[in-house]
């Protein structure tokens, strides 16, 4: 759309809401500047604002700033909610269906991914994901044992 504006083929841009046009105040302002430069009007169905007047542009900037704040607050609440759910041990995402124990046993025997995939009926991506999870668990277990060893010998 902006390429058409640059070419001078657009007289007005019609959007449902200003928040649907731009996700950030900076994006909205740069778009408005381009529209002003190319004599293109921006019209919204939901907000009755004339973006061609100074007062209309100022009002639009305020709306955009509040919309961006609202989006940022929603993102923050979602992140906090997910963090809280994980802390409570709630599983986020779809249920894992791959046969993890069988994959781990075959990986430890050094069997190639393709062969494991054929045996388990999974993708090589699932095999790799299981390998990464296994290595992570092993590293965590090793770190825990080292910490226990240091603590035991520090007290002795």
DSSP file (Angstrom, degrees, kcal/mol; ACC not computed):
  #  RESIDUE AA STRUCTURE BP1 BP2  ACC     N-H-->O    O-->H-N    N-H-->O    O-->H-N    TCO  KAPPA ALPHA  PHI   PSI    X-CA   Y-CA   Z-CA
    1    1 A X     >        0   0    0      0, 0.0     4,-2.0     0, 0.0     3,-0.2   0.000 360.0 360.0 360.0 -44.3    0.0    0.0    0.0
    2    2 A X  H  >  +     0   0    0      1,-0.2     4,-2.6     2,-0.2     5,-0.1   0.814 360.0  58.0 -65.7 -28.0    2.8    2.4    0.9
    3    3 A X  H  > S+     0   0    0      2,-0.2     4,-1.7     1,-0.2    -1,-0.2   0.895 106.4  48.7 -65.6 -38.8    4.4    1.8   -2.5
    4    4 A X  H  4>S+     0   0    0     -3,-0.2     5,-2.3     2,-0.2     6,-0.4   0.882 110.0  51.4 -66.7 -37.7    1.2    2.9   -4.1
    5    5 A X  H ><5S+     0   0    0     -4,-2.0     3,-1.5     1,-0.2     5,-0.2   0.930 108.4  52.1 -62.4 -45.3    1.2    6.0   -1.9
    6    6 A X  H 3<5S+     0   0    0     -4,-2.6    -1,-0.2     1,-0.3    -2,-0.2   0.848 107.6  52.2 -58.9 -35.4    4.8    6.7   -3.0
    7    7 A X  T 3<5S-     0   0    0     -4,-1.7    -1,-0.3    -5,-0.1    -2,-0.2   0.534 115.2-117.3 -80.2  -5.5    3.8    6.4   -6.6
    8    8 A X  T < 5S+     0   0    0     -3,-1.5    -3,-0.2    -4,-0.4    -2,-0.1   0.720  79.8 123.2  78.5  21.0    1.0    9.0   -6.1
    9    9 A X      < +     0   0    0     -5,-2.3     2,-0.4    -6,-0.1    -4,-0.2   0.405  55.2  76.2 -94.0   1.2   -1.7    6.5   -7.0
   10   10 A X        +     0   0    0     -6,-0.4     3,-0.1    -5,-0.2    -2,-0.0  -0.949  43.9 176.1-121.0 132.3   -3.6    6.9   -3.7
   11   11 A X  S    S+     0   0    0     -2,-0.4    30,-2.1     1,-0.4     2,-0.3   0.783  75.7   6.0 -96.5 -38.0   -5.9    9.7   -2.6
   12   12 A X  E     -a   41   0A   0     28,-0.2     2,-0.5     2,-0.0    -1,-0.4  -0.999  58.4-143.2-148.7 149.3   -7.1    8.3    0.7
   13   13 A X  E     -a   42   0A   0     28,-3.1    30,-3.4    -2,-0.3     2,-0.5  -0.960  19.2-160.4-112.1 125.3   -6.4    5.4    3.0
   14   14 A X  E     +a   43   0A   0     -2,-0.5     2,-0.3    28,-0.2    30,-0.2  -0.926  14.4 173.9-112.0 125.5   -9.5    4.0    4.7
   15   15 A X  E     -a   44   0A   0     28,-3.2    30,-2.1    -2,-0.5    31,-0.2  -0.883  39.6-127.5-126.7 158.1   -9.0    1.8    7.8
   16   16 A X  S    S-     0   0    0     -2,-0.3    30,-2.1     1,-0.3     2,-0.3   0.927  95.9  -7.4 -67.1 -44.6  -11.4    0.3   10.3
   17   17 A X    >>  -     0   0    0     28,-0.2     3,-1.4    27,-0.1     4,-0.8  -0.984  66.7-117.8-150.0 151.0   -9.4    1.8   13.2
   18   18 A X  H >> S+     0   0    0     -2,-0.3     4,-1.9     1,-0.3     3,-0.8   0.843 115.6  61.4 -60.5 -32.3   -6.1    3.7   13.5
   19   19 A X  H 34 S+     0   0    0      1,-0.2    -1,-0.3     2,-0.2     9,-0.0   0.736  98.9  57.2 -67.7 -20.3   -4.8    0.9   15.7
   20   20 A X  H <4 S+     0   0    0     -3,-1.4    -1,-0.2     1,-0.1    -2,-0.2   0.722 106.8  49.1 -79.4 -22.6   -5.3   -1.4   12.7
   21   21 A X  H << S+     0   0    0     -3,-0.8     2,-0.4    -4,-0.8    -2,-0.2   0.910 121.2  20.9 -81.4 -45.0   -3.1    0.7   10.5
   22   22 A X     <  -     0   0    0     -4,-1.9    -1,-0.2     1,-0.1     3,-0.0  -0.974  51.0-161.1-133.2 140.9   -0.1    1.1   12.9
   23   23 A X  S    S+     0   0    0     -2,-0.4     2,-0.3    -3,-0.1    -1,-0.1   0.621  81.5  35.2 -91.6 -16.0    1.2   -0.9   15.8
   24   24 A X  S  > S-     0   0    0      1,-0.1     4,-2.3    44,-0.0     5,-0.2  -0.948  78.9-118.9-137.8 158.7    3.4    1.8   17.3
   25   25 A X  H  > S+     0   0    0     -2,-0.3     4,-2.9     1,-0.2     5,-0.2   0.896 114.5  53.5 -61.9 -41.1    3.2    5.6   17.6
   26   26 A X  H  > S+     0   0    0      1,-0.2     4,-2.5     2,-0.2     5,-0.2   0.914 109.1  47.9 -63.1 -42.2    6.4    5.9   15.5
   27   27 A X  H  > S+     0   0    0      2,-0.2     4,-2.1     1,-0.2    -1,-0.2   0.918 113.4  48.6 -63.4 -42.5    5.0    3.9   12.7
   28   28 A X  H  X S+     0   0    0     -4,-2.3     4,-2.7     2,-0.2    -2,-0.2   0.925 112.2  48.2 -62.9 -45.2    1.8    5.9   12.8
   29   29 A X  H  X S+     0   0    0     -4,-2.9     4,-2.5     2,-0.2    -2,-0.2   0.899 111.4  49.1 -65.3 -40.7    3.7    9.2   12.8
   30   30 A X  H  X S+     0   0    0     -4,-2.5     4,-2.0    -5,-0.2    -1,-0.2   0.900 112.7  48.9 -66.1 -37.7    6.0    8.2    9.9
   31   31 A X  H  X S+     0   0    0     -4,-2.1     4,-2.6    -5,-0.2    -2,-0.2   0.916 110.7  50.2 -64.5 -43.4    2.9    7.1    7.9
   32   32 A X  H  X S+     0   0    0     -4,-2.7     4,-2.8     2,-0.2    -2,-0.2   0.900 109.4  51.3 -61.7 -41.5    1.1   10.3    8.6
   33   33 A X  H  X S+     0   0    0     -4,-2.5     4,-2.5     2,-0.2    -1,-0.2   0.917 111.0  48.0 -61.7 -43.0    4.1   12.3    7.5
   34   34 A X  H  X S+     0   0    0     -4,-2.0     4,-2.1     2,-0.2    -2,-0.2   0.910 112.5  49.2 -63.6 -42.5    4.3   10.3    4.3
   35   35 A X  H  <>S+     0   0    0     -4,-2.6     5,-3.3     2,-0.2     4,-0.4   0.913 112.1  48.0 -63.0 -42.8    0.5   10.9    3.8
   36   36 A X  H ><5S+     0   0    0     -4,-2.8     3,-1.0     3,-0.2    -2,-0.2   0.920 111.6  50.8 -63.0 -43.5    0.8   14.6    4.4
   37   37 A X  H 3<5S+     0   0    0     -4,-2.5    -1,-0.2     1,-0.2    -2,-0.2   0.868 117.1  39.1 -60.3 -39.6    3.8   14.8    2.0
   38   38 A X  T 3<5S-     0   0    0     -4,-2.1    -1,-0.2    -5,-0.2    -2,-0.2   0.324 113.1-116.0 -96.5   7.1    1.8   13.0   -0.7
   39   39 A X  T < 5 +     0   0    0     -3,-1.0     2,-0.4    -4,-0.4    -3,-0.2   0.917  64.0 149.2  57.4  48.0   -1.5   14.8    0.0
   40   40 A X      < -     0   0    0     -5,-3.3     2,-0.3    -8,-0.1   -28,-0.2  -0.931  38.4-141.0-111.6 133.2   -3.2   11.5    1.1
   41   41 A X  E     -a   12   0A   0    -30,-2.1   -28,-3.1    -2,-0.4     2,-0.5  -0.713   5.8-143.5 -95.5 148.2   -5.9   11.5    3.7
   42   42 A X  E     -a   13   0A   0     -2,-0.3     9,-0.6   -30,-0.2     2,-0.4  -0.947  19.6-171.8-111.0 122.3   -6.3    8.8    6.4
   43   43 A X  E     -a   14   0A   0    -30,-3.4   -28,-3.2    -2,-0.5     2,-0.4  -0.943   6.7-162.7-121.4 136.0   -9.9    7.9    7.3
   44   44 A X  E     -a   15   0A   0      3,-0.5   -28,-0.2    -2,-0.4     5,-0.2  -0.941  15.3-149.5-117.0 138.5  -11.0    5.6   10.1
   45   45 A X  S    S+     0   0    0    -30,-2.1   -28,-0.2    -2,-0.4   -29,-0.2   0.891  98.9  37.7 -68.8 -39.2  -14.4    4.0   10.4
   46   46 A X  S    S+     0   0    0    -30,-2.1     2,-0.6   -31,-0.2    -1,-0.1   0.832 113.1  53.7 -88.5 -33.0  -14.4    4.0   14.2
   47   47 A X  S    S-     0   0    0    -31,-0.2     2,-1.6     2,-0.1    -3,-0.5  -0.908  71.3-148.0-105.7 124.2  -12.7    7.3   15.0
   48   48 A X        +     0   0    0     -2,-0.6     2,-0.4    -5,-0.1    -3,-0.1  -0.628  46.8 140.4 -90.1  80.6  -14.2   10.4   13.4
   49   49 A X        -     0   0    0     -2,-1.6     2,-0.9    -5,-0.2    -5,-0.3  -0.985  50.1-140.0-129.6 132.7  -11.0   12.4   13.1
   50   50 A X    >   -     0   0    0     -2,-0.4     3,-1.3     1,-0.1     6,-0.3  -0.808  14.9-169.6 -89.3 106.1   -9.8   14.6   10.3
   51   51 A X  T 3  S+     0   0    0     -2,-0.9    -1,-0.1    -9,-0.6     6,-0.1   0.501  77.7  72.1 -77.2  -2.3   -6.1   13.8    9.9
   52   52 A X  T 3  S+     0   0    0    -10,-0.1     2,-0.3     4,-0.1    -1,-0.2   0.619  87.8  72.8 -86.9 -12.4   -5.6   16.8    7.6
   53   53 A X  S <> S-     0   0    0     -3,-1.3     4,-2.3     1,-0.1     5,-0.2  -0.710  86.6-122.5 -99.7 154.4   -6.0   19.4   10.4
   54   54 A X  H  > S+     0   0    0     -2,-0.3     4,-2.2     1,-0.2     5,-0.2   0.897 114.5  49.7 -59.4 -40.7   -3.4   20.1   13.1
   55   55 A X  H  > S+     0   0    0      1,-0.2     4,-2.5     2,-0.2    -1,-0.2   0.897 110.0  51.1 -65.9 -39.8   -5.9   19.3   15.8
   56   56 A X  H  > S+     0   0    0     -6,-0.3     4,-2.3     2,-0.2    -2,-0.2   0.907 110.3  48.2 -64.0 -42.5   -6.9   16.0   14.1
   57   57 A X  H  X S+     0   0    0     -4,-2.3     4,-2.2     2,-0.2    -2,-0.2   0.904 112.0  50.0 -64.9 -40.6   -3.2   14.9   13.8
   58   58 A X  H  X S+     0   0    0     -4,-2.2     4,-1.9     2,-0.2    -2,-0.2   0.922 111.7  48.2 -63.0 -43.6   -2.6   15.7   17.5
   59   59 A X  H  X S+     0   0    0     -4,-2.5     4,-2.4     1,-0.2    -1,-0.2   0.896 109.8  53.1 -63.1 -39.8   -5.7   13.8   18.5
   60   60 A X  H  X S+     0   0    0     -4,-2.3     4,-2.6     1,-0.2    -1,-0.2   0.894 106.4  52.3 -62.8 -41.2   -4.5   10.9   16.4
   61   61 A X  H  X S+     0   0    0     -4,-2.2     4,-2.4     2,-0.2    -1,-0.2   0.898 109.5  49.9 -62.8 -40.3   -1.1   10.8   18.1
   62   62 A X  H  X S+     0   0    0     -4,-1.9     4,-2.3     2,-0.2    -2,-0.2   0.927 111.1  48.6 -63.7 -45.0   -2.9   10.7   21.5
   63   63 A X  H  X S+     0   0    0     -4,-2.4     4,-2.5     1,-0.2    -2,-0.2   0.926 112.4  49.1 -60.0 -44.4   -5.1    7.8   20.4
   64   64 A X  H  X S+     0   0    0     -4,-2.6     4,-2.5     1,-0.2    -2,-0.2   0.899 109.9  50.8 -63.6 -41.1   -2.0    6.0   19.0
   65   65 A X  H  X S+     0   0    0     -4,-2.4     4,-2.2     1,-0.2    -1,-0.2   0.914 112.4  46.4 -63.9 -42.3    0.0    6.5   22.2
   66   66 A X  H  X S+     0   0    0     -4,-2.3     4,-2.4     2,-0.2    -2,-0.2   0.893 112.0  51.4 -67.7 -38.9   -2.9    5.1   24.3
   67   67 A X  H  X S+     0   0    0     -4,-2.5     4,-2.4    -5,-0.2    -2,-0.2   0.911 110.4  48.5 -62.7 -42.5   -3.4    2.2   22.0
   68   68 A X  H  X S+     0   0    0     -4,-2.5     4,-2.6     2,-0.2    -2,-0.2   0.906 110.6  51.0 -65.4 -40.9    0.3    1.3   22.2
   69   69 A X  H  X S+     0   0    0     -4,-2.2     4,-2.4     1,-0.2    -2,-0.2   0.924 109.7  50.7 -60.0 -44.3    0.2    1.6   26.0
   70   70 A X  H  X S+     0   0    0     -4,-2.4     4,-2.2     2,-0.2    -2,-0.2   0.917 111.1  47.8 -60.7 -44.5   -2.8   -0.8   26.0
   71   71 A X  H  X S+     0   0    0     -4,-2.4     4,-2.6     1,-0.2    -1,-0.2   0.919 111.5  50.6 -62.2 -43.5   -0.9   -3.3   23.8
   72   72 A X  H  X S+     0   0    0     -4,-2.6     4,-2.2     1,-0.2    -2,-0.2   0.891 110.6  49.2 -62.6 -39.2    2.2   -3.1   26.0
   73   73 A X  H  X S+     0   0    0     -4,-2.4     4,-2.4     2,-0.2    -1,-0.2   0.886 110.4  50.7 -67.1 -38.7    0.1   -3.7   29.1
   74   74 A X  H  X S+     0   0    0     -4,-2.2     4,-2.6     2,-0.2    -2,-0.2   0.932 110.4  49.3 -64.0 -45.3   -1.6   -6.7   27.5
   75   75 A X  H  X S+     0   0    0     -4,-2.6     4,-2.5     1,-0.2    -2,-0.2   0.922 111.8  49.4 -58.8 -44.6    1.8   -8.2   26.5
   76   76 A X  H  X S+     0   0    0     -4,-2.2     4,-2.4     1,-0.2    -1,-0.2   0.910 111.5  48.4 -62.4 -43.1    3.0   -7.7   30.1
   77   77 A X  H  X S+     0   0    0     -4,-2.4     4,-2.4     2,-0.2    -1,-0.2   0.898 111.6  49.6 -65.5 -39.9    0.0   -9.3   31.6
   78   78 A X  H  X S+     0   0    0     -4,-2.6     4,-2.6     2,-0.2     5,-0.2   0.935 111.5  48.5 -64.6 -45.1    0.2  -12.3   29.3
   79   79 A X  H  X S+     0   0    0     -4,-2.5     4,-2.4     1,-0.2    -2,-0.2   0.917 113.2  47.6 -60.6 -43.6    3.9  -12.8   30.0
   80   80 A X  H  X S+     0   0    0     -4,-2.4     4,-2.4     2,-0.2    -1,-0.2   0.886 111.4  51.3 -65.0 -38.3    3.2  -12.6   33.8
   81   81 A X  H  X S+     0   0    0     -4,-2.4     4,-2.4     2,-0.2    -2,-0.2   0.912 111.8  46.2 -64.7 -42.8    0.3  -15.0   33.5
   82   82 A X  H  X S+     0   0    0     -4,-2.6     4,-2.6     2,-0.2    -2,-0.2   0.902 112.7  50.4 -65.4 -41.1    2.4  -17.6   31.6
   83   83 A X  H  X S+     0   0    0     -4,-2.4     4,-2.2    -5,-0.2    -2,-0.2   0.915 112.0  47.8 -62.4 -43.0    5.2  -17.2   34.1
   84   84 A X  H  X S+     0   0    0     -4,-2.4     4,-1.5     2,-0.2    -2,-0.2   0.905 111.3  50.3 -64.2 -42.9    2.8  -17.7   37.0
   85   85 A X  H  <>S+     0   0    0     -4,-2.4     5,-2.6     1,-0.2     4,-0.2   0.917 111.0  48.7 -63.3 -43.0    1.3  -20.8   35.3
   86   86 A X  H ><5S+     0   0    0     -4,-2.6     3,-1.6     1,-0.2    -1,-0.2   0.901 108.0  54.7 -62.6 -40.1    4.7  -22.3   34.7
   87   87 A X  H 3<5S+     0   0    0     -4,-2.2    -1,-0.2     1,-0.3    -2,-0.2   0.825 106.9  51.5 -62.6 -30.4    5.7  -21.6   38.4
   88   88 A X  T 3<5S-     0   0    0     -4,-1.5    -1,-0.3    -3,-0.2    -2,-0.2   0.452 122.1-109.7 -84.4  -1.1    2.5  -23.6   39.4
   89   89 A X  T < 5 +     0   0    0     -3,-1.6     2,-0.4     1,-0.3    -3,-0.2   0.630  64.7 153.8  84.7  13.6    3.6  -26.5   37.2
   90   90 A X      < -     0   0    0     -5,-2.6     2,-0.3    -6,-0.2    -1,-0.3  -0.627  45.9-122.0 -79.3 131.5    0.9  -26.0   34.5
   91   91 A X        -     0   0    0     -2,-0.4     2,-0.5     2,-0.0    -1,-0.1  -0.581  23.2-154.7 -76.0 128.5    1.9  -27.3   31.1
   92   92 A X        +     0   0    0     -2,-0.3     2,-0.1     2,-0.1    -1,-0.0  -0.894  56.5  17.5-103.9 132.0    1.8  -24.6   28.4
   93   93 A X  S    S-     0   0    0     -2,-0.5     3,-0.1     2,-0.0    -2,-0.0  -0.431 102.1 -30.1 103.5-178.8    1.4  -25.8   24.8
   94   94 A X  S    S-     0   0    0     -2,-0.1     2,-0.2     1,-0.1    -2,-0.1  -0.285  72.7 -90.1 -74.7 160.6    0.1  -28.9   23.2
   95   95 A X        -     0   0    0      1,-0.1     2,-0.4    -4,-0.0    -1,-0.1  -0.480  40.3-118.8 -71.9 134.7    0.5  -32.3   24.8
   96   96 A X        +     0   0    0     -2,-0.2    -1,-0.1     1,-0.1     4,-0.1  -0.604  33.5 175.8 -75.5 127.6    3.8  -34.1   23.8
   97   97 A X        +     0   0    0     -2,-0.4    -1,-0.1     2,-0.1     2,-0.1   0.481  39.5 110.7-112.6  -5.6    2.9  -37.4   22.0
   98   98 A X  S    S-     0   0    0      1,-0.1     2,-1.8    28,-0.0     3,-0.2  -0.409  79.3-110.9 -72.9 148.1    6.4  -38.7   21.0
   99   99 A X     >  +     0   0    0     21,-0.2     4,-2.3     1,-0.2     5,-0.2  -0.556  41.9 180.0 -78.4  83.9    7.7  -41.8   22.8
  100  100 A X  H  > S+     0   0    0     -2,-1.8     4,-2.7     1,-0.2     5,-0.2   0.875  72.9  50.5 -57.1 -46.1   10.4  -40.0   24.8
  101  101 A X  H  > S+     0   0    0      1,-0.2     4,-2.3     2,-0.2    -1,-0.2   0.918 112.2  47.1 -63.2 -43.1   11.9  -43.0   26.6
  102  102 A X  H  > S+     0   0    0      1,-0.2     4,-2.3     2,-0.2    -1,-0.2   0.920 112.4  50.1 -64.0 -43.3   12.2  -45.1   23.5
  103  103 A X  H  X S+     0   0    0     -4,-2.3     4,-2.5     1,-0.2    -2,-0.2   0.919 111.1  49.4 -60.6 -43.8   13.8  -42.1   21.6
  104  104 A X  H  X S+     0   0    0     -4,-2.7     4,-2.3     2,-0.2    -1,-0.2   0.899 110.0  50.5 -64.1 -41.1   16.3  -41.6   24.5
  105  105 A X  H  X S+     0   0    0     -4,-2.3     4,-1.0    -5,-0.2    -1,-0.2   0.924 113.1  45.7 -62.5 -43.5   17.2  -45.3   24.6
  106  106 A X  H  <>S+     0   0    0     -4,-2.3     5,-1.9     1,-0.2     4,-0.3   0.873 111.3  52.6 -68.8 -37.0   17.9  -45.3   20.9
  107  107 A X  H ><5S+     0   0    0     -4,-2.5     3,-1.6     1,-0.2    -1,-0.2   0.909 106.1  53.7 -63.1 -42.0   19.9  -42.1   21.0
  108  108 A X  H 3<5S+     0   0    0     -4,-2.3    -1,-0.2     1,-0.3    -2,-0.2   0.781 104.8  55.5 -65.0 -25.7   22.1  -43.5   23.7
  109  109 A X  T 3<5S-     0   0    0     -4,-1.0    -1,-0.3    -3,-0.2    -2,-0.2   0.517 116.8-116.3 -83.7  -4.6   22.8  -46.5   21.5
  110  110 A X  T < 5 +     0   0    0     -3,-1.6     2,-0.2    -4,-0.3    -3,-0.2   0.705  55.3 162.5  81.3  20.0   24.0  -44.1   18.7
  111  111 A X      < -     0   0    0     -5,-1.9    -1,-0.2     1,-0.1    -2,-0.1  -0.532  44.3-102.7 -74.5 138.5   21.3  -45.0   16.2
  112  112 A X     >  -     0   0    0     -2,-0.2     4,-2.3     1,-0.1     3,-0.2  -0.189  25.4-114.8 -62.1 153.1   20.9  -42.4   13.4
  113  113 A X  H  > S+     0   0    0      1,-0.2     4,-3.1     2,-0.2     5,-0.2   0.888 113.9  54.5 -54.5 -45.0   17.9  -39.9   13.5
  114  114 A X  H  > S+     0   0    0      1,-0.2     4,-2.2     2,-0.2    -1,-0.2   0.904 109.6  46.6 -60.2 -41.9   16.3  -41.4   10.4
  115  115 A X  H  > S+     0   0    0      2,-0.2     4,-2.4    -3,-0.2    -1,-0.2   0.924 113.3  48.6 -66.6 -43.9   16.3  -44.9   11.8
  116  116 A X  H  X S+     0   0    0     -4,-2.3     4,-3.0     1,-0.2     5,-0.3   0.912 110.3  52.7 -61.7 -42.0   14.9  -43.6   15.1
  117  117 A X  H  X>S+     0   0    0     -4,-3.1     4,-1.9     1,-0.2     5,-1.2   0.912 110.5  47.1 -59.0 -43.8   12.2  -41.6   13.2
  118  118 A X  H  <5S+     0   0    0     -4,-2.2    -1,-0.2    -5,-0.2    -2,-0.2   0.904 115.1  45.6 -65.8 -41.4   11.2  -44.7   11.3
  119  119 A X  H  <5S+     0   0    0     -4,-2.4    -2,-0.2     1,-0.2    -1,-0.2   0.921 122.6  34.8 -67.1 -44.6   11.0  -46.8   14.5
  120  120 A X  H  <5S-     0   0    0     -4,-3.0   -21,-0.2    -5,-0.2    -2,-0.2   0.612 101.7-125.4 -90.6 -13.2    9.1  -44.3   16.5
  121  121 A X  T  <5S+     0   0    0     -4,-1.9     2,-0.2    -5,-0.3    -3,-0.2   0.865  70.0 117.9  71.1  35.1    7.0  -42.8   13.8
  122  122 A X      < -     0   0    0     -5,-1.2    -1,-0.3    -6,-0.2     2,-0.1  -0.773  67.1 -95.9-126.6 172.1    8.1  -39.2   14.5
  123  123 A X     >  -     0   0    0     -2,-0.2     4,-1.6     1,-0.1     3,-0.2  -0.420  32.4-114.4 -83.4 163.6   10.0  -36.5   12.6
  124  124 A X  H  > S+     0   0    0      1,-0.2     4,-2.6     2,-0.2     5,-0.2   0.799 117.9  62.6 -67.8 -26.4   13.7  -35.9   12.9
  125  125 A X  H  > S+     0   0    0      2,-0.2     4,-2.4     1,-0.2    -1,-0.2   0.887 102.5  49.0 -62.8 -38.9   12.8  -32.6   14.5
  126  126 A X  H  > S+     0   0    0     -3,-0.2     4,-2.2     2,-0.2    -1,-0.2   0.878 110.3  51.1 -66.9 -37.5   11.1  -34.5   17.3
  127  127 A X  H  X S+     0   0    0     -4,-1.6     4,-2.3     2,-0.2    -2,-0.2   0.937 111.9  46.7 -64.1 -45.9   14.2  -36.6   17.7
  128  128 A X  H  X S+     0   0    0     -4,-2.6     4,-2.6     1,-0.2    -2,-0.2   0.900 110.7  52.3 -63.6 -41.3   16.4  -33.5   17.9
  129  129 A X  H  X S+     0   0    0     -4,-2.4     4,-2.2     1,-0.2    -1,-0.2   0.897 110.6  48.3 -61.8 -40.1   14.0  -31.9   20.4
  130  130 A X  H  X S+     0   0    0     -4,-2.2     4,-2.4     2,-0.2    -1,-0.2   0.893 110.1  52.1 -67.5 -39.1   14.2  -34.9   22.6
  131  131 A X  H  X S+     0   0    0     -4,-2.3     4,-2.7     2,-0.2    -2,-0.2   0.922 110.3  48.2 -61.5 -44.5   18.0  -35.0   22.3
  132  132 A X  H  X S+     0   0    0     -4,-2.6     4,-2.4     2,-0.2    -2,-0.2   0.909 112.1  49.0 -62.9 -42.2   18.2  -31.4   23.4
  133  133 A X  H  X S+     0   0    0     -4,-2.2     4,-2.3     2,-0.2    -1,-0.2   0.898 111.9  49.5 -63.6 -39.9   15.8  -32.0   26.4
  134  134 A X  H  X S+     0   0    0     -4,-2.4     4,-2.4     2,-0.2    -2,-0.2   0.926 111.9  47.2 -65.3 -45.6   17.9  -35.0   27.4
  135  135 A X  H  X S+     0   0    0     -4,-2.7     4,-2.3     2,-0.2    -2,-0.2   0.883 111.7  51.4 -63.7 -38.5   21.2  -33.0   27.2
  136  136 A X  H  X S+     0   0    0     -4,-2.4     4,-2.4     2,-0.2    -2,-0.2   0.927 110.8  47.6 -64.4 -44.8   19.7  -30.2   29.2
  137  137 A X  H  X S+     0   0    0     -4,-2.3     4,-2.4     1,-0.2    -2,-0.2   0.902 111.8  50.4 -62.5 -41.5   18.4  -32.5   31.9
  138  138 A X  H  X S+     0   0    0     -4,-2.4     4,-2.4     2,-0.2    -1,-0.2   0.903 111.0  48.7 -64.0 -41.4   21.8  -34.2   32.1
  139  139 A X  H  X S+     0   0    0     -4,-2.3     4,-2.4     2,-0.2    -2,-0.2   0.898 112.0  49.0 -65.9 -40.5   23.6  -30.9   32.4
  140  140 A X  H  X S+     0   0    0     -4,-2.4     4,-2.2     2,-0.2    -2,-0.2   0.904 111.8  48.8 -64.8 -41.2   21.2  -29.8   35.1
  141  141 A X  H  X S+     0   0    0     -4,-2.4     4,-2.2     2,-0.2    -2,-0.2   0.906 111.6  49.4 -64.5 -42.5   21.7  -33.0   37.0
  142  142 A X  H  X S+     0   0    0     -4,-2.4     4,-2.4     2,-0.2    -2,-0.2   0.912 111.5  48.7 -63.3 -43.3   25.5  -32.7   36.7
  143  143 A X  H  X S+     0   0    0     -4,-2.4     4,-2.3     1,-0.2    -1,-0.2   0.890 110.6  51.6 -64.2 -39.3   25.4  -29.1   38.0
  144  144 A X  H  X S+     0   0    0     -4,-2.2     4,-2.3     2,-0.2    -1,-0.2   0.910 110.7  47.5 -64.2 -42.6   23.2  -30.2   40.9
  145  145 A X  H  X S+     0   0    0     -4,-2.2     4,-2.5     2,-0.2    -2,-0.2   0.896 111.6  50.8 -66.0 -40.2   25.7  -32.9   41.9
  146  146 A X  H  X S+     0   0    0     -4,-2.4     4,-2.6     2,-0.2    -2,-0.2   0.900 110.7  49.2 -63.6 -40.3   28.7  -30.6   41.6
  147  147 A X  H  X S+     0   0    0     -4,-2.3     4,-2.5     2,-0.2    -2,-0.2   0.912 111.6  48.5 -65.7 -42.2   26.9  -28.1   43.8
  148  148 A X  H  X S+     0   0    0     -4,-2.3     4,-2.5     2,-0.2    -2,-0.2   0.897 111.5  50.9 -63.1 -40.5   26.1  -30.8   46.4
  149  149 A X  H  X S+     0   0    0     -4,-2.5     4,-2.4     2,-0.2     5,-0.2   0.934 111.9  46.2 -61.9 -47.7   29.7  -32.0   46.3
  150  150 A X  H  X S+     0   0    0     -4,-2.6     4,-1.9     1,-0.2    -2,-0.2   0.909 114.2  48.1 -62.8 -42.2   31.0  -28.4   46.9
  151  151 A X  H  X S+     0   0    0     -4,-2.5     4,-1.5     2,-0.2    -1,-0.2   0.901 111.8  49.7 -66.1 -40.8   28.5  -27.8   49.7
  152  152 A X  H  X S+     0   0    0     -4,-2.5     4,-0.9     1,-0.2    -2,-0.2   0.909 115.6  42.6 -63.5 -43.7   29.4  -31.1   51.4
  153  153 A X  H  < S+     0   0    0     -4,-2.4    -1,-0.2     1,-0.2    -2,-0.2   0.739 109.6  57.3 -78.8 -22.6   33.1  -30.5   51.2
  154  154 A X  H  < S+     0   0    0     -4,-1.9    -1,-0.2    -5,-0.2    -2,-0.2   0.839 109.1  46.4 -73.7 -32.6   32.8  -26.8   52.3
  155  155 A X  H  <        0   0    0     -4,-1.5    -2,-0.2     1,-0.2    -1,-0.2   0.715 360.0 360.0 -79.9 -21.2   31.0  -27.9   55.5
  156  156 A X     <        0   0    0     -4,-0.9    -1,-0.2    -5,-0.1    -2,-0.1   0.471 360.0 360.0 -76.7 360.0   33.6  -30.7   56.2
